[in-house]
Amino acid sequence: MTLEQDILAANILIVDDQNANVQLLQRLLTEAGYTQITSTMNPTEVCALHRRNGYDLILLDLQMPGMDGFSVMDGLKTNDNEGYLPVIVLTAQPGHKLRALQSGAKDFISKPFDLIEVKTRIHNMLEVRLLYRKLGEHNKALEQAVAERTAELRESEARYRSLTELASDWYWEQDERGEFIKVSGPVMEMLGIRVAPLAGDSSGAPLEGWDEAERQILQASIAARAPFLDFAFHRSNADGSKQQFRVSGQPMFDHTCRFIGYRGIGVEVTPGR
């Protein structure tokens, strides 16, 4: 259905205590192609009718006995869940126009009616109203899609971490400054192995037991934000024994393609381990 078809199918309520005005507006709207038009001459019914039917537009006379249009708008504000008051006021008093807009009306039509003006203002009001509603529906759908996608990503990440922990000795993440922010696996239990040797300390001094040439190569890959797979790493212990490791890592970027750090896995591959 096109926007124009939606406009002509809009649910419209006419509120006026003068039957002649009601009949004139009904005939005008019907001839213009509008198909859902109802009316009432009792302003006290308007809030209940709107709560039940959710009108796309209410054409509201301001000067009515018993309950004027301003009181009707005050009542509509209390039961409008959208926070959008779909009201065009009908008035013969120029001084009421500003007050009506301040009270929440979206537009006004002057009496006596200029029929071209009436049709134009009603059409424009409904176009804005329906676009406003479609935007709200789109935003809700987008929020739902984002929430579902976020849940999927969290589930996928949890599954990924579980698998990497099963397939490796440790899992690690660094932020954009090279600081380790997440570590999982029995890293601390491994003999003398700490997370720090993967990047080196801030002083740049050689780290005891680790091959400095290998460390420099690994640091260069990280500095270039390049992925690395099964990078060989060796460590010589004080007792003369040697350990061998394989380290894999990849850079991480956020949705704006900004670098936010590294994540990777490591496994000890020392023969006889």
C-alpha positions in Angstrom: 0.0 0.0 0.0 1.3 3.4 -1.0 1.5 6.4 1.4 -1.3 8.1 -0.5 -3.5 5.0 0.0 -2.6 4.9 3.6 -3.6 8.6 3.9 -7.0 8.0 2.4 -7.5 5.0 4.6 -6.7 7.0 7.8 -9.1 6.8 10.7 -10.6 10.3 11.2 -12.9 11.7 13.9 -14.8 14.9 13.5 -15.8 16.6 16.7 -18.2 19.6 16.5 -21.4 20.6 18.2 -22.9 22.0 15.0 -24.4 19.4 12.8 -24.0 21.5 9.7 -20.2 21.7 10.2 -20.1 17.9 10.7 -22.0 17.2 7.6 -19.9 19.6 5.5 -16.6 18.0 6.7 -17.9 14.5 6.2 -19.0 15.3 2.6 -15.7 17.1 1.8 -13.6 14.2 3.1 -15.7 11.5 1.4 -15.5 13.3 -2.0 -11.7 13.6 -1.5 -11.5 9.8 -1.2 -11.3 9.3 2.6 -13.0 6.1 3.7 -12.9 5.9 7.5 -14.7 8.9 8.9 -16.7 9.1 12.1 -18.1 12.0 14.1 -19.5 13.0 17.4 -21.3 16.1 18.6 -20.6 15.2 22.3 -17.1 16.3 23.3 -17.2 14.2 26.5 -17.0 11.1 24.3 -13.8 12.0 22.5 -11.2 10.6 25.0 -13.0 7.2 25.2 -13.4 7.0 21.5 -9.8 7.8 20.8 -8.6 5.3 23.4 -10.8 2.6 21.7 -10.1 3.5 18.1 -6.7 5.2 18.0 -7.6 7.9 15.5 -5.0 9.1 13.0 -6.6 12.5 13.0 -9.1 14.4 15.2 -10.8 17.5 13.8 -11.7 19.3 17.0 -14.0 22.3 17.4 -12.7 24.6 20.2 -16.0 26.3 21.2 -18.5 23.7 22.4 -20.9 23.8 25.3 -20.2 21.7 28.4 -16.6 20.9 27.5 -14.5 23.0 25.1 -11.8 21.8 22.8 -9.0 22.8 25.2 -10.4 20.5 27.9 -10.7 17.7 25.3 -7.0 18.1 24.4 -6.1 18.0 28.1 -7.9 14.7 28.4 -6.4 13.3 25.3 -2.9 14.0 26.6 -3.5 11.7 29.5 -4.4 8.6 27.4 -2.2 9.1 24.4 0.5 6.4 24.7 2.5 7.8 21.7 3.0 11.2 23.1 1.7 12.6 19.8 -1.6 14.4 19.8 -3.2 14.0 16.3 -5.4 17.1 16.5 -6.3 19.9 14.1 -8.5 22.5 15.8 -11.5 24.2 14.2 -11.9 27.8 15.3 -13.5 31.1 14.3 -11.4 33.0 16.9 -7.9 34.1 15.7 -6.8 34.6 19.3 -7.3 30.9 20.0 -4.9 29.6 17.4 -1.7 30.2 19.4 -3.2 28.8 22.6 -4.4 25.7 20.7 -0.9 25.1 19.4 0.6 25.6 22.8 -2.0 23.1 24.2 -0.7 20.4 21.8 -2.7 20.8 18.6 -0.6 20.2 15.5 -2.5 22.6 13.2 -5.7 24.7 12.9 -8.4 25.4 10.4 -10.2 28.7 10.4 -14.0 29.1 10.3 -15.8 29.8 8.0 -14.1 27.0 6.1 -12.0 27.5 3.0 -12.5 24.1 1.4 -9.2 24.0 -0.4 -7.4 24.9 2.8 -9.3 22.3 4.7 -8.3 19.5 2.3 -4.7 20.7 2.1 -4.2 20.9 5.9 -5.8 17.5 6.5 -3.8 15.8 3.8 -0.5 17.4 5.1 -1.3 16.5 8.7 -2.0 12.9 7.8 1.1 12.6 5.7 3.3 13.8 8.6 1.3 11.6 11.1 1.7 8.4 9.1 5.4 9.1 8.4 5.9 9.7 12.1 4.2 6.4 12.9 6.2 4.5 10.2 9.4 5.9 11.6 8.4 4.7 15.1 7.7 1.2 13.7 11.0 1.2 11.8 12.9 2.3 14.9 11.3 -0.5 17.0 12.1 -3.1 14.3 15.7 -1.8 14.2 16.1 -1.9 18.0 14.7 -5.5 17.9 17.1 -6.5 15.2 20.1 -4.9 17.0 19.1 -6.7 20.2 18.8 -10.0 18.5 22.1 -9.5 16.6 23.8 -8.5 19.9 22.5 -11.7 21.6 23.7 -13.8 18.7 27.2 -12.2 18.8 27.4 -12.7 22.6 26.4 -16.3 22.2 28.9 -16.8 19.3 31.7 -15.1 21.3 31.0 -17.4 24.3 31.0 -20.4 22.1 34.3 -19.2 20.5 35.9 -18.7 23.8 34.8 -22.1 25.0 36.3 -23.8 21.9 39.5 -21.9 22.1 40.0 -22.7 25.7 39.5 -26.4 24.9 41.9 -26.2 21.9 44.6 -24.1 23.5 46.4 -23.4 26.8 45.3 -19.8 27.0 43.1 -17.2 25.3 44.1 -13.5 25.5 42.9 -10.1 24.5 44.8 -6.8 24.4 43.4 -3.3 24.1 44.6 -0.7 21.6 47.5 0.3 23.9 48.8 -3.3 24.1 47.5 -3.8 27.7 46.1 -7.3 28.4 42.5 -7.0 29.3 41.3 -10.7 29.2 43.2 -13.9 29.8 41.6 -17.4 30.2 43.2 -20.8 30.6 45.9 -22.2 32.9 48.4 -19.5 32.1 49.6 -18.9 35.6 50.0 -22.6 36.3 52.5 -23.0 33.4 56.0 -22.9 34.7 57.1 -19.2 34.8 54.9 -18.3 31.8 53.2 -15.0 32.1 51.1 -13.0 29.7 53.5 -10.1 29.6 56.2 -11.9 27.4 53.8 -11.9 24.5 54.3 -8.2 24.1 57.3 -7.5 26.3 57.5 -5.0 29.1 57.2 -1.3 28.6 61.0 -0.8 29.1 61.8 -2.9 26.1 64.4 -4.8 28.1 64.9 -8.5 27.1 62.8 -10.9 29.0 64.6 -13.7 30.8 64.4 -17.0 29.0 62.5 -15.9 25.9 64.1 -15.6 22.5 64.5 -11.9 21.9 64.6 -12.2 18.1 61.3 -14.0 18.1 59.7 -11.5 20.5 60.8 -8.6 18.2 59.2 -10.3 15.2 56.0 -10.8 17.1 56.0 -7.2 18.3 56.4 -6.0 14.7 53.3 -8.0 13.6 51.3 -6.6 16.5 52.5 -3.0 15.7 51.5 -3.5 12.1 48.1 -4.8 13.2 48.7 -7.9 11.1 47.2 -11.3 12.0 49.6 -14.1 12.8 49.1 -17.9 12.8 51.0 -20.5 14.8 53.9 -18.2 15.4 56.7 -20.2 17.0 57.9 -19.1 20.4 60.7 -20.6 22.5 61.7 -20.3 26.1 64.8 -21.6 27.9 64.4 -22.3 31.6 66.9 -21.9 34.4 67.3 -25.7 34.7 68.3 -26.0 31.0 65.0 -27.4 29.8 63.3 -25.8 26.8 59.7 -25.1 26.0 58.0 -24.5 22.7 54.8 -22.6 22.0 52.6 -21.7 19.1 50.7 -18.3 19.3 48.0 -17.1 16.9 46.3 -13.7 17.0 44.2 -11.3 15.0 43.5 -7.6 15.3 40.0 -6.4 16.5 38.1 -3.4 15.0 34.8 -1.8 16.1 31.9 -1.0 13.8 33.7 2.2 12.7 36.8 0.3 11.7 38.8 1.7 14.6 41.5 -0.6 15.9 40.6 -1.7 19.4 43.2 -4.4 20.2 44.2 -8.0 19.6 42.9 -11.4 20.6 44.5 -14.7 20.2 45.3 -18.2 21.6 48.5 -19.9 22.6 49.4 -23.6 23.1 52.5 -25.3 24.4 53.9 -27.8 21.9 57.0 -28.9 23.8 57.8 -32.5 22.8 56.9 -34.9 25.5 54.6 -32.4 27.3 
